[in-house]
Amino acid sequence: MLVKRFADAEPYDAPNHHGVVGLRLQGFEDGGPTNQWVGLSQFLPGGGAGPDSTPFEKIYVVLDGEMTVIIDGEETVLGAYDSCTIAPDEVREIVNRSNRVCTMLVVIPYPPSTK
């Protein structure tokens, strides 16, 4: 078992994101998960990401606040404890349109040739 304390989570920068602070909770360390990594993203009002896609799926879980997810022009608002899976190569945009910080858990597989 690998325990990683929140106080020890390292910040990371995600490409094509703005108004966000990301913390890596698990992943990319010895003894950690072998298939995916887990991040905690805190999006300021107006913060977001994309539009873009990745060659692997990702899972978003909103813990607090709300996040608008836009795929093929269709908008879906996720609130606390709502989640979604973004398919590989699916173009998505996310925007925090509220006046509250949105805290979101992100689960992403390791890119090929990493870890």
N, CA, C and O of each residue as an XYZ file, in Angstrom:
460
protein
N       0.846     -1.189      0.000
C       0.000      0.000      0.000
C       0.880      1.236      0.000
O       1.884      1.304      0.709
N       0.492      2.202     -0.798
C       1.189      3.484     -0.813
C       0.227      4.546     -0.305
O      -0.810      4.801     -0.917
N       0.573      5.155      0.806
C      -0.208      6.270      1.337
C       0.494      7.550      0.931
O       1.698      7.704      1.134
N      -0.255      8.447      0.367
C       0.290      9.743     -0.005
C      -0.604     10.803      0.627
O      -1.797     10.873      0.329
N      -0.043     11.608      1.478
C      -0.808     12.634      2.195
C      -1.078     13.826      1.287
O      -0.257     14.193      0.446
N      -2.259     14.424      1.480
C      -2.642     15.583      0.688
C      -1.589     16.684      0.788
O      -1.295     17.360     -0.198
N      -1.031     16.859      1.969
C      -0.011     17.897      2.177
C       1.222     17.663      1.303
O       1.983     18.595      1.044
N       1.423     16.428      0.849
C       2.592     16.094      0.034
C       2.298     16.050     -1.468
O       3.196     15.780     -2.266
N       1.059     16.309     -1.854
C       0.695     16.278     -3.275
C       1.438     17.392     -4.011
O       1.500     18.530     -3.545
N       1.992     17.046     -5.154
C       2.772     17.990     -5.952
C       1.892     18.660     -7.009
O       1.078     17.988     -7.643
N       2.042     19.969     -7.207
C       1.291     20.632     -8.277
C       1.821     20.219     -9.651
O       2.987     19.853     -9.799
N       0.951     20.285    -10.636
C       1.369     20.019    -12.017
C       0.610     20.968    -12.940
O      -0.481     21.433    -12.611
N       1.201     21.243    -14.090
C       0.573     22.073    -15.106
C       0.037     21.169    -16.205
O       0.763     20.328    -16.735
N      -1.215     21.341    -16.539
C      -1.826     20.568    -17.619
C      -1.884     21.433    -18.878
O      -2.252     22.605    -18.800
N      -1.530     20.879    -20.022
C      -1.570     21.654    -21.263
C      -2.980     22.141    -21.585
O      -3.961     21.439    -21.338
N      -3.072     23.342    -22.136
C      -4.321     23.932    -22.605
C      -5.367     24.091    -21.495
O      -6.568     24.038    -21.759
N      -4.912     24.285    -20.264
C      -5.782     24.582    -19.116
C      -5.518     26.016    -18.675
O      -4.411     26.528    -18.843
N      -6.532     26.662    -18.112
C      -6.356     28.021    -17.594
C      -7.218     28.198    -16.339
O      -8.282     27.593    -16.210
N      -6.740     29.031    -15.429
C      -7.480     29.294    -14.205
C      -7.650     28.063    -13.343
O      -8.707     27.856    -12.747
N      -6.615     27.244    -13.274
C      -6.702     25.979    -12.536
C      -5.387     25.699    -11.821
O      -4.311     26.055    -12.300
N      -5.500     25.053    -10.666
C      -4.342     24.496     -9.976
C      -4.571     23.000     -9.883
O      -5.589     22.559     -9.349
N      -3.634     22.215    -10.399
C      -3.734     20.761    -10.355
C      -2.748     20.188     -9.361
O      -1.596     20.619     -9.294
N      -3.201     19.215     -8.590
C      -2.341     18.502     -7.645
C      -2.374     17.020     -7.979
O      -3.454     16.449     -8.133
N      -1.219     16.390     -8.092
C      -1.158     14.947     -8.354
C      -1.285     14.229     -7.017
O      -0.409     14.334     -6.158
N      -2.395     13.492     -6.850
C      -2.625     12.757     -5.606
C      -1.932     11.404     -5.609
O      -1.366     10.989     -4.598
N      -1.977     10.716     -6.747
C      -1.341      9.408     -6.889
C      -0.840      9.283     -8.321
O      -1.482      9.747     -9.264
N       0.316      8.650     -8.463
C       0.818      8.351     -9.794
C       2.209      8.880    -10.040
O       2.640      9.872     -9.451
N       2.903      8.186    -10.930
C       4.263      8.546    -11.345
C       5.268      8.448    -10.199
O       6.282      9.145    -10.204
N       4.987      7.570     -9.200
C       5.960      7.386     -8.126
C       6.147      5.892     -7.879
O       5.263      5.087     -8.174
N       7.315      5.529     -7.329
C       7.586      4.132     -7.003
C       6.547      3.624     -6.008
O       6.249      4.277     -5.008
N       6.005      2.450     -6.305
C       5.018      1.840     -5.425
C       3.609      2.352     -5.640
O       2.678      1.893     -4.980
N       3.435      3.301     -6.559
C       2.117      3.869     -6.828
C       1.345      3.043     -7.843
O       1.754      1.934     -8.189
N       0.228      3.580     -8.322
C      -0.596      2.840     -9.272
C       0.166      2.559    -10.565
O       1.016      3.341    -10.991
N      -0.162      1.424    -11.173
C       0.553      1.019    -12.381
C      -0.228      1.281    -13.657
O       0.338      1.201    -14.747
N      -1.524      1.594    -13.549
C      -2.352      1.774    -14.748
C      -2.840      3.192    -14.969
O      -3.106      3.577    -16.108
N      -2.963      3.973    -13.915
C      -3.516      5.316    -14.036
C      -2.941      6.215    -12.949
O      -2.311      5.755    -11.996
N      -3.178      7.509    -13.125
C      -2.812      8.466    -12.087
C      -4.046      9.279    -11.737
O      -4.998      9.343    -12.515
N      -4.028      9.902    -10.560
C      -5.186     10.629    -10.046
C      -4.769     12.044     -9.692
O      -3.797     12.259     -8.969
N      -5.521     13.006    -10.214
C      -5.249     14.409     -9.914
C      -6.462     15.066     -9.281
O      -7.593     14.604     -9.431
N      -6.203     16.147     -8.575
C      -7.254     16.987     -8.016
C      -7.084     18.358     -8.641
O      -6.055     19.010     -8.464
N      -8.108     18.796     -9.379
C      -8.047     20.085    -10.062
C      -8.992     21.058     -9.381
O     -10.134     20.721     -9.066
N      -8.500     22.270     -9.159
C      -9.314     23.323     -8.562
C      -9.405     24.465     -9.572
O      -8.444     25.201     -9.795
N     -10.602     24.593    -10.183
C     -10.835     25.569    -11.236
C     -11.464     26.827    -10.655
O     -12.510     26.758    -10.009
N     -10.840     27.965    -10.880
C     -11.422     29.243    -10.493
C     -12.627     29.549    -11.369
O     -12.778     28.946    -12.432
N     -13.494     30.475    -10.948
C     -14.568     30.911    -11.838
C     -13.971     31.376    -13.176
O     -13.015     32.152    -13.207
N     -14.548     30.893    -14.263
C     -14.032     31.218    -15.592
C     -12.915     30.307    -16.053
O     -12.537     30.347    -17.224
N     -12.375     29.488    -15.166
C     -11.303     28.568    -15.532
C     -11.831     27.410    -16.353
O     -13.031     27.136    -16.370
N     -10.924     26.738    -17.031
C     -11.351     25.602    -17.831
C     -10.220     24.982    -18.615
O      -9.045     25.181    -18.306
N     -10.591     24.221    -19.643
C      -9.606     23.542    -20.482
C     -10.201     23.270    -21.853
O     -11.414     23.136    -22.013
N      -9.310     23.192    -22.841
C      -9.711     22.820    -24.185
C     -10.211     24.000    -24.991
O     -10.077     25.156    -24.590
N     -10.788     23.683    -26.126
C     -11.128     22.340    -26.597
C      -9.896     21.572    -27.083
O      -9.019     22.111    -27.757
N      -9.872     20.309    -26.715
C      -8.838     19.394    -27.172
C      -9.250     17.970    -26.840
O     -10.324     17.732    -26.286
N      -8.381     17.024    -27.185
C      -8.649     15.612    -26.913
C      -7.346     14.920    -26.556
O      -6.261     15.472    -26.740
N      -7.469     13.709    -26.046
C      -6.306     12.878    -25.761
C      -6.569     11.494    -26.354
O      -7.723     11.126    -26.573
N      -5.513     10.726    -26.616
C      -5.713      9.402    -27.201
C      -6.177      8.353    -26.187
O      -6.306      7.178    -26.529
N      -6.426      8.771    -24.943
C      -6.882      7.838    -23.908
C      -8.077      8.449    -23.179
O      -8.264      9.665    -23.179
N      -8.878      7.590    -22.561
C     -10.050      8.086    -21.846
C      -9.638      8.750    -20.537
O      -8.535      8.543    -20.031
N     -10.558      9.557    -20.004
C     -10.342     10.161    -18.693
C     -11.681     10.223    -17.980
O     -12.737     10.235    -18.612
N     -11.625     10.261    -16.670
C     -12.824     10.331    -15.839
C     -12.751     11.592    -15.006
O     -11.724     11.884    -14.395
N     -13.847     12.342    -14.983
C     -13.977     13.529    -14.145
C     -15.023     13.244    -13.071
O     -16.093     12.713    -13.369
N     -14.717     13.592    -11.834
C     -15.669     13.512    -10.738
C     -15.671     14.878    -10.053
O     -14.657     15.284     -9.485
N     -16.789     15.585    -10.098
C     -16.886     16.891     -9.436
C     -17.131     16.649     -7.950
O     -18.089     15.972     -7.576
N     -16.278     17.194     -7.120
C     -16.417     17.054     -5.669
C     -17.136     18.243     -5.046
O     -17.853     18.096     -4.056
N     -16.940     19.427     -5.635
C     -17.576     20.635     -5.123
C     -17.714     21.636     -6.262
O     -16.863     21.694     -7.149
N     -18.783     22.420     -6.237
C     -19.019     23.395     -7.289
C     -19.661     22.733     -8.485
O     -20.330     21.708     -8.358
N     -19.454     23.329     -9.654
C     -20.002     22.742    -10.879
C     -19.088     23.034    -12.060
O     -18.342     24.014    -12.068
N     -19.166     22.161    -13.054
C     -18.351     22.275    -14.246
C     -19.222     21.995    -15.459
O     -19.981     21.025    -15.478
N     -19.111     22.848    -16.472
C     -19.811     22.630    -17.734
C     -18.870     21.879    -18.675
O     -17.755     22.329    -18.940
N     -19.327     20.741    -19.172
C     -18.571     19.917    -20.119
C     -19.250     20.060    -21.476
O     -20.457     19.854    -21.602
N     -18.458     20.416    -22.498
C     -18.994     20.651    -23.835
C     -18.378     19.637    -24.794
O     -17.159     19.569    -24.952
N     -19.256     18.842    -25.436
C     -18.818     17.847    -26.418
C     -19.761     17.941    -27.609
O     -20.979     17.839    -27.459
N     -19.189     18.135    -28.793
C     -19.985     18.258    -30.022
C     -21.069     19.322    -29.889
O     -22.181     19.143    -30.387
N     -20.753     20.423    -29.222
C     -21.694     21.521    -29.067
C     -22.744     21.304    -27.990
O     -23.509     22.219    -27.683
N     -22.795     20.121    -27.415
C     -23.769     19.826    -26.358
C     -23.148     20.083    -24.988
O     -22.067     19.581    -24.683
N     -23.843     20.868    -24.167
C     -23.338     21.240    -22.853
C     -24.033     20.434    -21.760
O     -25.254     20.282    -21.756
N     -23.227     19.923    -20.837
C     -23.733     19.202    -19.680
C     -23.092     19.807    -18.447
O     -21.871     19.952    -18.388
N     -23.906     20.163    -17.460
C     -23.384     20.720    -16.215
C     -23.293     19.597    -15.191
O     -24.284     18.934    -14.883
N     -22.095     19.400    -14.672
C     -21.870     18.424    -13.607
C     -21.820     19.157    -12.272
O     -21.128     20.167    -12.144
N     -22.546     18.657    -11.281
C     -22.512     19.199     -9.931
C     -21.800     18.238     -8.999
O     -21.226     17.240     -9.435
N     -21.842     18.545     -7.719
C     -21.140     17.735     -6.724
C     -21.518     16.260     -6.829
O     -22.696     15.904     -6.823
N     -20.499     15.413     -6.926
C     -20.570     13.957     -6.997
C     -21.073     13.432     -8.338
O     -21.248     12.223     -8.493
N     -21.311     14.315     -9.315
C     -21.580     13.867    -10.677
C     -20.244     13.507    -11.323
O     -19.199     14.039    -10.948
N     -20.289     12.610    -12.286
C     -19.057     12.207    -12.974
C     -19.345     11.941    -14.437
O     -20.494     11.769    -14.842
N     -18.276     11.911    -15.227
C     -18.412     11.559    -16.639
C     -17.119     10.911    -17.109
O     -16.050     11.113    -16.532
N     -17.246     10.135    -18.164
C     -16.099      9.547    -18.840
C     -15.968     10.228    -20.192
O     -16.939     10.328    -20.942
N     -14.767     10.693    -20.497
C     -14.457     11.271    -21.801
C     -13.736     10.180    -22.591
O     -12.693      9.687    -22.161
N     -14.283      9.807    -23.734
C     -13.726      8.712    -24.536
C     -12.413      9.125    -25.201
O     -12.152     10.315    -25.373
N     -11.586      8.145    -25.575
C     -10.364      8.468    -26.313
C     -10.686      9.263    -27.581
O     -11.631      8.944    -28.303
N      -9.898     10.285    -27.836
C     -10.014     11.142    -29.025
C     -11.299     11.972    -29.078
O     -11.557     12.626    -30.088
N     -12.104     11.960    -28.021
C     -13.313     12.785    -27.978
C     -12.907     14.220    -27.637
O     -12.254     14.463    -26.622
N     -13.294     15.156    -28.484
C     -12.949     16.560    -28.251
C     -13.880     17.109    -27.184
O     -15.102     17.033    -27.313
N     -13.294     17.663    -26.130
C     -14.079     18.226    -25.044
C     -13.534     19.588    -24.656
O     -12.353     19.891    -24.825
N     -14.442     20.393    -24.130
C     -14.069     21.656    -23.498
C     -14.759     21.672    -22.149
O     -15.902     21.229    -22.030
N     -14.074     22.181    -21.128
C     -14.702     22.326    -19.819
C     -14.548     23.771    -19.364
O     -13.507     24.397    -19.567
N     -15.616     24.292    -18.738
C     -15.619     25.689    -18.301
C     -16.360     25.771    -16.964
O     -17.457     25.232    -16.815
N     -15.743     26.454    -15.998
C     -16.432     26.744    -14.743
C     -17.166     28.065    -14.925
O     -16.563     29.135    -14.847
N     -18.460     27.983    -15.167
C     -19.264     29.179    -15.403
C     -19.892     29.724    -14.123
O     -20.654     30.690    -14.169
N     -19.584     29.125    -13.009
C     -20.152     29.588    -11.742
C     -19.214     30.592    -11.084
O     -18.120     30.855    -11.584
N     -19.649     31.144     -9.971
C     -18.808     32.069     -9.195
C     -18.105     31.368     -8.044
O     -17.522     32.030     -7.185
N     -18.147     30.044     -8.010
C     -17.476     29.252     -6.971
C     -16.340     28.454     -7.586
O     -16.363     28.137     -8.775
N     -15.359     28.135     -6.777
C     -14.296     27.230     -7.221
C     -14.908     25.850     -7.450
O     -15.721     25.383     -6.652
N     -14.517     25.211     -8.533
C     -14.930     23.833     -8.810
C     -13.753     22.920     -8.489
O     -12.660     23.085     -9.031
N     -13.985     21.962     -7.605
C     -12.966     20.979     -7.255
C     -13.333     19.663     -7.920
O     -14.429     19.138     -7.726
N     -12.400     19.138     -8.706
C     -12.693     17.968     -9.527
C     -11.579     16.941     -9.418
O     -10.400     17.283     -9.499
N     -11.952     15.697     -9.236
C     -11.026     14.577     -9.260
C     -10.900     14.112    -10.698
O     -11.901     14.002    -11.405
N      -9.679     13.837    -11.138
C      -9.426     13.414    -12.511
C      -8.640     12.106    -12.469
O      -7.621     12.011    -11.785
N      -9.114     11.098    -13.202
C      -8.436      9.809    -13.282
C      -8.078      9.593    -14.747
O      -8.940      9.611    -15.625
N      -6.775      9.387    -14.991
C      -6.279      9.285    -16.369
C      -5.269      8.130    -16.450
O      -4.409      8.015    -15.577
N      -5.354      7.273    -17.477
C      -4.336      6.245    -17.630
C      -2.992      6.864    -17.984
O      -2.924      7.964    -18.533
N      -1.952      6.160    -17.672
C      -0.638      6.632    -18.074
C      -0.529      6.666    -19.594
O      -1.018      5.763    -20.272
N       0.110      7.702    -20.133
C       0.383      7.687    -21.580
C       1.313      6.524    -21.915
O       2.086      6.086    -21.063
N       1.245      6.026    -23.134
C       2.177      4.954    -23.526
C       3.621      5.405    -23.299
O       3.953      6.578    -23.469
N       4.448      4.478    -22.924
C       5.884      4.702    -22.683
C       6.170      5.588    -21.486
O       7.240      6.193    -21.410
N       5.230      5.678    -20.544
C       5.469      6.432    -19.300
C       5.381      5.452    -18.142
O       4.878      4.337    -18.277
N       5.874      5.894    -17.023
C       5.834      5.166    -15.758
C       6.991      4.280    -15.578
O       7.095      3.601    -14.557
